[in-house]
Amino acid sequence: MPDERPREHPIRELLLHGQHPFPADMAEMIQRLHLKPNAITAEIAMDAYDWERGEQLDRGRKKLLALCTQHGV
């Protein structure tokens, strides 16, 4: 029987349900940022929909890397 659970935000899908809506390197950065309070910003949360569709990935990687550097993760 298929999973009837409604879809959630792609970041929640990754962090709470173990789904993989992003490339592995981006998922790893998101998981590290999740450990720091307020590191995942509203802008990142909105961008995640593009990344889930495979759009703006290079730009997203740069944003995530900058946040990881900023937060020391």
Secondary structure, 3 states (H helix, E strand, C coil): CCCCCCCCCHHHHHHHHCCCCCCHHHHHHHHHHHCCCCCCCHHHHHHHHHHHCCCCHHHHHHHHHHHHHHHCC
